[in-house]
Amino acid sequence: MKCSEFLQELTNYLDGVLDARTKAELEDHLAWCHNCYVVCDTTKKTIEIYRDSQLYALPENLRDRLRSAIMAKCQARKKSGSEPV
């Protein structure tokens, strides 16, 4: 399995929906490819962190300041012509 093939199957692997053969190939790849192992491990940990987190309301003044800062940044990008397409 190539790294590009691994990346295409990563979501299916993490969701546990791979057939036995593909799962075995992917796990063999992870055993020797450090870069893909790091990507897989980091993605797994990120999902776990987000799954365990709780939403909380931002204080109104912080929410307003954040919104203003984002809007100012967007307007500055439009004026400079560096707005992403």
ABEGO torsion letter per residue (X at the ends): XBAAAAAAAAAAAAAGABBAAAAAAAAAAAAABAAAAAAAAAAAAAAAAAAABBBBBBBAAAAAAAAAAAAAAAAAAAAAGABBX
